[in-house]
Amino acid sequence: MKNTLLGSLYLSLAASIWGGMYVVVKHVVDFVPPLELVWIRYVIAIFALLIIGVVTKQSWRIEKRDFLLIFMIGLIGNTISIITQEVGTMLSTAQMGAIITSTTPAFIVLFARIILKEKITFKKAISIILATIGVATIVGNADIDPSLQLGGVSLLIAALTWALMSVLIKRIPRQYSQIVVTFYTTVVAIVLLTPITISRLPELDVQAMMDPSIWGGLLYLGIVSTACAFLLWNRGLRMVNASSGGLFFFFQPIVGTFLGWLLLGEQIGLSFWIGTILIFIGVLLVIREQ
């Protein structure tokens, strides 16, 4: 039970950090295109992870038999999912992002059943239904413009690939530190993105990027939203089963909507609080089941 509570805390913190990320990305992506933004995020994150790993004296050794799994996680989760998320955020609205993001836990349950053979219990199914209704209640008043369809497709791919990555993490042997795993999957993403990105970097508006809100946003995305949040998410998933862990992803739209109200002056009403309560009930059912 202690591990479950600690894992729940890690997952809740990670999802909450990513909820705040949408506000930052929406601002920064106006000056730094999605592909370059992802690359810069990872370059910043890799230095943060390296410092953490050295200070905590981690063992960096990975067995050859696990290279392919590390590569697949870096390709699917750190590269494809994050790029499509950034593109989707740029082309759509925050509300659409919240709606489509809410499909991630359902995909995690599906992949966990196929890959890990995890059972879909009655409580687990009820938890996901309650949390999904909660998200729909929070963002259900959004009118989706057909012109945003491409952004929606991109966000759906992001949700699908993130779910697959979250399940694959459960296949990583427990002797590896999550700091080391996150470091290597980030290296994979940088190696894959550098040949595409390097020629585009000179086109960036360096003067605009010197604005404190831009470089501050980049530091947040690299250190907090990438290095720290990935560590928290990966560690949390090791402490609970994959399908239950996915439910904590629902904290993302709660935090995103709340910060939109707090920082951007967006209005929230009774539906936000009703949806939040439903999500918390769903999460509590999962914790009690374990």
C-alpha positions in Angstrom: 0.0 0.0 0.0 2.9 2.4 0.7 4.3 1.8 -2.7 0.9 2.4 -4.3 0.5 5.7 -2.5 4.0 6.8 -3.3 3.5 5.8 -7.0 0.2 7.6 -7.0 1.9 10.7 -5.8 4.7 10.5 -8.4 2.1 10.0 -11.2 -0.1 12.9 -9.9 2.8 15.3 -9.8 4.0 14.3 -13.3 0.5 14.8 -14.8 0.1 18.1 -13.0 3.4 19.3 -14.4 2.3 18.4 -17.9 -1.0 20.2 -17.3 1.0 23.4 -16.8 3.0 22.6 -19.8 0.2 23.4 -22.2 0.1 27.1 -21.1 3.9 27.3 -21.6 4.0 25.5 -25.0 1.1 27.6 -26.3 3.3 30.7 -25.6 6.7 29.5 -26.6 5.6 27.7 -29.8 4.8 31.1 -31.4 8.6 31.8 -31.4 10.1 28.3 -31.5 8.5 25.8 -34.0 7.5 22.4 -32.6 10.4 20.3 -33.9 13.0 22.7 -32.7 11.2 23.1 -29.4 11.3 19.4 -28.7 15.0 19.2 -29.6 15.9 22.2 -27.3 13.7 20.6 -24.5 15.7 17.4 -24.7 19.1 19.1 -24.9 18.3 21.0 -21.7 16.8 17.9 -20.1 19.9 15.7 -21.0 22.2 18.0 -19.0 19.8 18.1 -16.1 19.5 14.2 -16.1 23.3 13.9 -16.4 23.9 16.1 -13.4 21.3 14.2 -11.4 22.8 10.9 -12.4 26.4 11.9 -11.5 25.4 13.5 -8.2 23.5 10.4 -7.2 26.3 8.1 -8.5 24.1 6.0 -10.8 25.3 3.0 -12.7 25.0 3.7 -16.4 25.4 0.1 -17.6 22.6 -1.3 -19.8 22.6 -4.9 -20.9 22.6 -5.5 -24.7 19.4 -7.4 -24.6 17.6 -4.3 -23.3 18.9 -1.9 -26.0 16.0 -2.4 -28.3 13.4 -1.8 -25.6 15.1 1.4 -24.6 15.3 2.5 -28.2 11.6 1.8 -28.8 10.6 3.8 -25.7 12.8 6.7 -26.9 11.3 6.5 -30.4 7.6 6.0 -29.5 7.3 8.1 -26.3 10.1 10.7 -26.3 10.1 11.4 -30.1 6.9 10.6 -31.9 4.5 11.3 -29.0 6.1 14.6 -27.9 6.4 16.0 -31.4 2.8 15.2 -32.3 1.8 16.7 -29.0 3.6 19.9 -29.7 2.2 20.1 -33.2 -1.3 19.3 -32.0 -1.0 22.0 -29.3 0.1 24.5 -31.9 -2.7 23.7 -34.4 -5.6 23.2 -31.9 -7.0 24.7 -28.7 -6.1 23.9 -25.1 -9.7 22.5 -24.7 -9.3 20.2 -27.6 -6.0 19.0 -26.2 -7.6 18.2 -22.9 -10.4 16.3 -24.6 -8.2 14.2 -26.8 -5.6 13.7 -24.0 -8.3 12.0 -21.9 -8.2 9.0 -24.3 -4.7 8.1 -23.1 -5.8 6.0 -20.1 -8.2 4.0 -22.2 -5.3 3.2 -24.6 -3.1 2.3 -21.7 -5.7 -0.2 -20.5 -5.9 -1.7 -24.0 -2.1 -2.0 -24.4 -1.7 -3.3 -20.9 -4.2 -6.0 -21.7 -2.5 -7.0 -24.9 1.2 -6.7 -23.9 1.2 -7.2 -20.1 -2.0 -9.4 -19.9 -3.4 -7.2 -17.1 -7.0 -7.9 -16.3 -9.6 -5.2 -16.8 -11.4 -5.4 -13.4 -14.9 -3.9 -12.7 -13.5 -1.2 -10.4 -10.8 -0.3 -13.0 -13.5 0.1 -15.7 -15.7 2.2 -13.5 -12.7 4.3 -12.5 -11.9 5.1 -16.1 -15.5 5.8 -17.0 -15.9 8.2 -14.1 -12.6 10.0 -14.9 -13.5 10.3 -18.6 -16.9 11.7 -17.7 -15.1 14.1 -15.4 -12.9 15.4 -18.2 -15.8 15.7 -20.5 -17.6 17.7 -17.9 -14.7 20.1 -17.5 -14.1 20.7 -21.2 -17.4 19.5 -22.7 -18.5 23.1 -23.5 -15.8 23.5 -26.1 -17.0 24.0 -29.7 -14.6 22.1 -31.9 -13.8 24.0 -35.1 -13.5 21.6 -38.1 -10.5 23.6 -39.3 -8.7 22.2 -36.2 -9.0 18.6 -37.4 -5.3 18.2 -38.2 -4.4 19.3 -34.7 -6.9 16.8 -33.3 -5.4 13.9 -35.4 -1.9 14.9 -34.2 -3.0 14.9 -30.5 -4.7 11.5 -31.0 -1.4 10.1 -32.3 0.3 11.6 -29.3 -2.2 10.0 -26.9 -1.8 6.6 -28.6 2.0 6.6 -28.7 2.2 7.9 -25.1 0.0 5.0 -23.9 2.1 2.4 -25.7 5.3 3.9 -24.2 3.8 3.9 -20.7 3.1 0.1 -21.1 6.5 -0.6 -22.5 8.2 1.0 -19.5 6.8 -1.9 -17.4 8.9 -4.3 -19.4 12.2 -2.6 -18.3 14.1 -4.7 -15.7 13.8 -3.3 -12.2 17.5 -3.2 -11.6 17.9 -0.1 -13.8 17.5 3.3 -12.3 14.8 5.4 -13.7 17.3 8.3 -14.0 19.4 6.2 -16.3 16.5 4.9 -18.3 15.1 8.4 -18.8 18.6 9.6 -19.7 19.0 7.0 -22.4 15.5 7.4 -23.9 16.2 11.1 -24.1 19.5 10.4 -25.9 17.6 8.3 -28.4 15.2 11.2 -29.1 18.1 13.7 -29.5 20.0 11.3 -31.9 16.8 10.9 -34.0 15.9 14.5 -34.1 19.3 16.2 -34.6 19.8 15.3 -38.3 16.4 16.9 -39.0 16.6 19.8 -36.7 20.2 21.0 -36.9 19.8 22.8 -40.3 16.7 24.6 -39.0 18.2 26.1 -35.9 19.9 29.1 -37.6 16.4 30.2 -38.7 15.3 30.7 -35.1 14.7 34.3 -33.9 17.5 34.5 -31.4 16.5 38.0 -30.3 12.9 36.9 -29.5 14.2 33.9 -27.6 16.2 36.2 -25.3 12.9 37.4 -23.8 12.7 36.0 -20.2 9.3 34.5 -20.8 10.7 32.5 -23.7 14.0 31.2 -22.3 12.2 30.8 -18.9 9.6 28.7 -20.7 12.3 26.6 -22.4 14.0 25.9 -19.1 10.7 24.9 -17.6 9.9 22.6 -20.5 13.4 21.1 -20.4 14.1 20.7 -16.7 10.7 20.5 -15.1 8.4 19.2 -17.8 10.8 16.8 -19.4 13.6 15.7 -17.0 11.7 15.8 -13.7 8.2 14.9 -15.0 9.5 11.9 -17.1 11.4 10.7 -14.0 8.3 11.0 -11.8 6.0 9.3 -14.4 8.4 6.4 -15.1 9.1 5.8 -11.4 5.4 6.0 -10.6 4.5 3.4 -13.3 6.9 1.0 -11.7 4.9 1.1 -8.4 1.4 0.6 -9.8 0.1 -1.5 -12.7 0.1 0.2 -16.1 -3.7 0.4 -16.6 -4.3 1.9 -13.2 -1.3 4.3 -13.6 -2.8 5.7 -16.8 -5.8 7.0 -14.8 -3.6 9.7 -13.2 -3.1 11.2 -16.6 -6.5 12.8 -16.0 -4.9 15.3 -13.6 -3.4 17.0 -16.7 -6.6 18.7 -17.9 -7.6 19.7 -14.3 -4.3 21.6 -13.8 -4.4 22.9 -17.4 -7.9 24.4 -16.9 -7.1 25.7 -13.5 -3.9 27.5 -14.7 -5.8 28.9 -17.7 -8.2 30.5 -15.2 -5.4 31.6 -12.9 -2.9 32.9 -15.4 -4.9 33.6 -18.6 -8.1 34.8 -17.1 -10.2 32.0 -18.7 -13.5 31.4 -16.9 -14.3 28.2 -15.1 -17.7 27.3 -13.6 -19.5 24.6 -11.7 -18.7 22.0 -14.4 -15.0 22.3 -13.6 -15.5 21.4 -9.9 -18.0 18.6 -10.7 -15.6 17.1 -13.2 -12.7 17.4 -10.8 -14.6 15.5 -8.1 -15.5 12.7 -10.5 -11.8 12.4 -11.5 -10.7 12.2 -7.9 -13.3 9.5 -7.2 -12.0 7.5 -10.1 -8.4 7.8 -8.9 -9.4 6.9 -5.3 -11.1 3.7 -6.6 -7.9 2.6 -8.3 -5.8 3.3 -5.2 -8.2 1.4 -2.9 -8.3 -1.6 -5.3 -4.5 -2.0 -4.9 
